[in-house]
Amino acid sequence: MTSSAVQARDTPGRTAAPEVVGLLVIDADHGRARYDCHRPNCLQRREGPVYGAAIPDWSKTVKAEHLARYHQGEQP
């Protein structure tokens, strides 16, 4: 690690990196996609998989639909 990277990491008041709470995984080689939720106490950790032509439309709405079903009150 360079000294500038160490200095930036140890700088007081530096904001923390955003926490990953959801991950959209698209496997273009095999034509499939899924959504993984990493929020605490989630009852449905995985949405999907979906295949082929359904991927584009599904990927636009899966996060909002998941939040509405399992995490009422959270915004996409």
HELIX and SHEET records of a PDB file:
HELIX    1   1 SER A    3  ARG A    9  1                                   7    
HELIX    2   2 GLY A   52  ALA A   54  5                                   3    
HELIX    3   3 ILE A   55  TYR A   70  1                                  16    
SHEET    1   A 3 GLY A  22  ASP A  27  0                                        
SHEET    2   A 3 ARG A  32  CYS A  37 -1                                        
SHEET    3   A 3 ARG A  46  TYR A  51 -1                                        
END                                                                             
